[in-house]
């Protein structure tokens, strides 16, 4: 009888020890998870609070209207070829002719677009905070400025040299344009945020060590591995920035 009681007590202690070990492991897991979430929040706040921003234009600051399949067909470009890369590889006369045709297509498209959701709100907040704001686009400088004028966003880009098109620098994903803006602003590339809706924007940002924001209205985030922050609209970034501004005010 005594042995049974001893065995029962030993079994209870073993169960209690196992339970305590499991509870300690669960508490440790939750604490680690909390630390990771807090670290993630700090990283997001650090990105959103930066003072130097490079935006893609079409599909990022404006609603996406480009039908690249149709553009390739109109210019007789293979379906899997990069449009600009293909045109630049053609004989000079043919390349110039098709570039003019591409310019005409993109000029027409600029009249069909509109500001992307949250674009005006985010740009307003950045401008109010004295941030440097630039555009790096695979479009031309002239059509980029036309698009800004037609969408009512030109007021946020009063300095023409902060708008880099495909004639001012090698097209993205080449980082030349982004590095040029960093030089104009006198800051290390690591202090910049590059925001865009396509792989080339993210690769460009990553290649210079900048933070990257992937904008995808559909929420698929096909290139999430190259993004530090993923949003379905610039409204999300504007709200984050606004919350930071309110936090700074409350701490003054």
C-alpha positions as CSV (number, residue, x, y, z in Angstrom):
1,X,0.0,0.0,0.0
2,X,2.8,2.3,0.9
3,X,4.6,1.5,-2.4
4,X,1.5,2.4,-4.3
5,X,1.3,5.8,-2.6
6,X,5.0,6.5,-3.2
7,X,4.6,5.6,-6.9
8,X,1.5,7.7,-7.2
9,X,3.3,10.7,-5.6
10,X,6.3,10.2,-7.8
11,X,4.0,10.1,-10.9
12,X,2.3,13.3,-9.8
13,X,5.6,15.0,-9.3
14,X,6.8,13.8,-12.7
15,X,3.6,15.1,-14.3
16,X,3.9,18.4,-12.5
17,X,7.5,18.8,-13.6
18,X,6.6,18.1,-17.2
19,X,3.7,20.5,-17.0
20,X,6.0,23.2,-15.5
21,X,8.6,22.6,-18.2
22,X,5.9,22.9,-20.9
23,X,4.6,26.1,-19.4
24,X,8.2,27.6,-19.1
25,X,8.8,26.7,-22.8
26,X,5.5,28.3,-23.8
27,X,6.2,31.4,-21.8
28,X,9.6,31.6,-23.4
29,X,8.1,31.1,-26.9
30,X,5.6,33.9,-26.3
31,X,8.2,36.2,-25.0
32,X,10.4,35.6,-28.0
33,X,7.4,36.1,-30.3
34,X,6.6,39.4,-28.5
35,X,10.2,40.5,-28.9
36,X,10.1,39.7,-32.7
37,X,6.8,41.7,-33.1
38,X,8.2,44.6,-31.2
39,X,11.4,44.5,-33.3
40,X,9.3,44.4,-36.4
41,X,7.3,47.4,-35.3
42,X,10.5,49.4,-34.5
43,X,11.8,48.5,-38.0
44,X,8.6,49.7,-39.6
45,X,8.6,52.9,-37.6
46,X,12.3,53.5,-38.6
47,X,11.5,53.1,-42.3
48,X,8.4,55.2,-42.3
49,X,10.1,58.0,-40.4
50,X,12.9,58.5,-42.9
51,X,13.4,61.9,-44.6
52,X,14.4,60.8,-48.1
53,X,12.0,59.0,-50.4
54,X,12.2,57.7,-54.0
55,X,8.9,56.7,-55.7
56,X,8.2,54.8,-58.8
57,X,5.5,56.7,-60.8
58,X,3.2,54.5,-62.9
59,X,1.3,52.0,-60.7
60,X,2.7,53.5,-57.5
61,X,1.9,57.2,-57.3
62,X,-0.7,56.8,-60.1
63,X,-3.3,54.1,-60.9
64,X,-1.8,51.4,-63.1
65,X,-3.1,51.8,-66.7
66,X,-0.2,50.3,-68.7
67,X,-1.1,47.1,-70.7
68,X,2.4,45.9,-71.3
69,X,1.2,42.9,-73.4
70,X,-0.5,45.4,-75.8
71,X,2.6,47.7,-75.8
72,X,4.9,44.8,-76.8
73,X,2.5,43.8,-79.5
74,X,2.3,47.3,-80.8
75,X,6.1,47.5,-81.0
76,X,6.7,44.0,-82.2
77,X,8.6,43.1,-79.0
78,X,8.7,39.4,-77.9
79,X,6.4,38.6,-75.0
80,X,9.2,37.8,-72.6
81,X,11.5,40.6,-73.5
82,X,12.2,43.7,-71.5
83,X,10.7,46.6,-73.5
84,X,13.5,49.1,-73.0
85,X,16.2,46.6,-73.2
86,X,14.9,45.2,-76.5
87,X,14.5,48.7,-78.1
88,X,18.0,49.7,-77.0
89,X,19.5,46.6,-78.6
90,X,18.0,47.4,-82.0
91,X,19.9,49.3,-84.8
92,X,19.9,53.0,-84.1
93,X,17.3,54.1,-86.6
94,X,14.9,51.4,-85.8
95,X,15.4,52.0,-82.1
96,X,14.8,55.7,-82.4
97,X,11.6,55.1,-84.4
98,X,10.1,52.7,-81.9
99,X,11.2,54.8,-78.9
100,X,9.1,57.7,-80.5
101,X,6.2,55.3,-80.9
102,X,6.6,54.2,-77.2
103,X,6.6,57.9,-76.2
104,X,3.4,58.4,-78.0
105,X,1.8,55.4,-76.3
106,X,2.9,56.5,-72.9
107,X,1.7,60.1,-73.5
108,X,-1.7,58.8,-74.3
109,X,-1.7,56.6,-71.2
110,X,-0.8,59.6,-69.0
111,X,-4.2,61.1,-69.8
112,X,-6.0,58.0,-68.6
113,X,-4.5,57.6,-65.2
114,X,-5.3,59.2,-61.8
115,X,-3.5,59.5,-58.4
116,X,-3.2,56.2,-56.6
117,X,-5.0,55.7,-53.3
118,X,-3.2,57.5,-50.6
119,X,-0.6,59.2,-52.9
120,X,-1.7,62.8,-52.2
121,X,-2.0,62.1,-48.5
122,X,1.4,60.5,-48.1
123,X,3.2,63.1,-50.3
124,X,1.5,65.9,-48.3
125,X,2.8,64.5,-45.0
126,X,6.3,64.0,-46.4
127,X,6.3,67.6,-47.8
128,X,5.0,69.0,-44.5
129,X,7.9,67.3,-42.7
130,X,10.4,68.7,-45.1
131,X,11.3,65.4,-46.6
132,X,13.2,65.1,-49.9
133,X,10.9,63.4,-52.5
134,X,12.1,62.1,-55.9
135,X,10.7,60.0,-58.7
136,X,12.7,57.3,-60.5
137,X,10.7,56.0,-63.5
138,X,11.3,54.0,-66.6
139,X,9.2,56.5,-68.4
140,X,10.7,59.7,-69.9
141,X,11.2,62.8,-67.7
142,X,8.8,64.8,-69.9
143,X,6.0,62.3,-69.7
144,X,6.6,61.9,-66.0
145,X,6.1,65.6,-65.5
146,X,3.0,65.6,-67.8
147,X,1.5,62.7,-65.7
148,X,2.2,64.6,-62.5
149,X,0.5,67.7,-63.9
150,X,-2.6,65.7,-65.2
151,X,-3.0,63.9,-61.8
152,X,-2.5,67.1,-59.7
153,X,0.6,65.8,-58.0
154,X,3.1,68.2,-59.6
155,X,3.1,70.5,-56.5
156,X,5.0,67.9,-54.6
157,X,7.9,67.8,-57.2
158,X,8.9,71.4,-57.7
159,X,12.5,70.5,-58.4
160,X,12.8,69.0,-61.9
161,X,16.2,67.4,-61.1
162,X,14.5,65.1,-58.6
163,X,12.5,63.5,-61.4
164,X,14.7,60.9,-63.1
165,X,13.5,59.3,-66.3
166,X,15.0,56.7,-68.6
167,X,17.1,59.3,-70.5
168,X,18.7,60.8,-67.3
169,X,19.9,57.4,-65.9
170,X,20.0,53.8,-66.8
171,X,16.5,52.3,-66.4
172,X,15.7,50.3,-63.2
173,X,16.7,47.9,-61.9
174,X,20.0,49.6,-62.5
175,X,20.6,51.8,-59.4
176,X,22.2,54.7,-61.3
177,X,19.2,57.0,-60.9
178,X,18.7,56.2,-57.2
179,X,22.4,56.8,-56.5
180,X,22.2,60.1,-58.4
181,X,19.3,61.2,-56.2
182,X,21.2,60.2,-53.1
183,X,24.1,62.3,-54.3
184,X,21.9,65.3,-55.0
185,X,20.5,65.0,-51.5
186,X,23.9,64.4,-49.8
187,X,22.8,61.3,-47.9
188,X,24.0,57.7,-47.8
189,X,21.7,55.4,-49.9
190,X,21.0,53.5,-46.7
191,X,18.9,56.4,-45.4
192,X,16.5,56.3,-48.4
193,X,13.2,54.6,-48.9
194,X,12.4,53.2,-52.4
195,X,8.7,52.6,-53.0
196,X,7.3,50.8,-56.0
197,X,4.9,48.3,-57.4
198,X,7.3,46.2,-59.5
199,X,10.3,43.9,-59.1
200,X,12.6,46.4,-60.7
201,X,11.8,49.0,-58.1
202,X,12.6,46.6,-55.2
203,X,15.8,45.3,-56.8
204,X,17.0,48.9,-57.4
205,X,16.4,49.8,-53.8
206,X,17.9,46.6,-52.4
207,X,21.0,47.0,-54.6
208,X,21.9,50.4,-52.9
209,X,21.0,49.2,-49.4
210,X,17.8,51.4,-49.2
211,X,14.6,50.3,-47.4
212,X,12.0,49.1,-49.9
213,X,8.2,49.3,-49.8
214,X,6.2,47.0,-52.1
215,X,2.9,48.4,-53.1
216,X,0.4,45.8,-54.5
217,X,-3.3,46.7,-54.5
218,X,-4.2,43.0,-55.1
219,X,-2.2,41.9,-52.1
220,X,-0.3,39.1,-53.8
221,X,3.2,40.6,-53.2
222,X,4.9,38.5,-55.8
223,X,8.4,39.9,-54.8
224,X,8.0,40.0,-51.0
225,X,11.5,38.7,-50.5
226,X,12.8,42.0,-51.8
227,X,10.5,44.2,-49.7
228,X,11.0,45.5,-46.1
229,X,7.4,46.6,-46.0
230,X,4.4,45.4,-47.9
231,X,1.2,47.5,-48.4
232,X,-1.9,47.4,-50.6
233,X,-2.0,51.1,-50.9
234,X,0.0,54.3,-50.0
235,X,-2.9,55.0,-47.6
236,X,-1.3,52.5,-45.2
237,X,2.0,54.3,-45.3
238,X,0.3,57.7,-44.9
239,X,-1.5,56.4,-41.8
240,X,1.8,55.0,-40.3
241,X,3.5,58.3,-41.0
242,X,0.6,60.3,-39.4
243,X,0.7,58.1,-36.3
244,X,4.4,58.8,-35.9
245,X,3.8,62.6,-36.3
246,X,1.2,62.5,-33.6
247,X,3.5,60.5,-31.3
248,X,6.2,63.1,-31.8
249,X,3.8,65.9,-31.0
250,X,2.6,64.2,-27.8
251,X,6.2,63.7,-26.6
252,X,7.1,67.4,-27.0
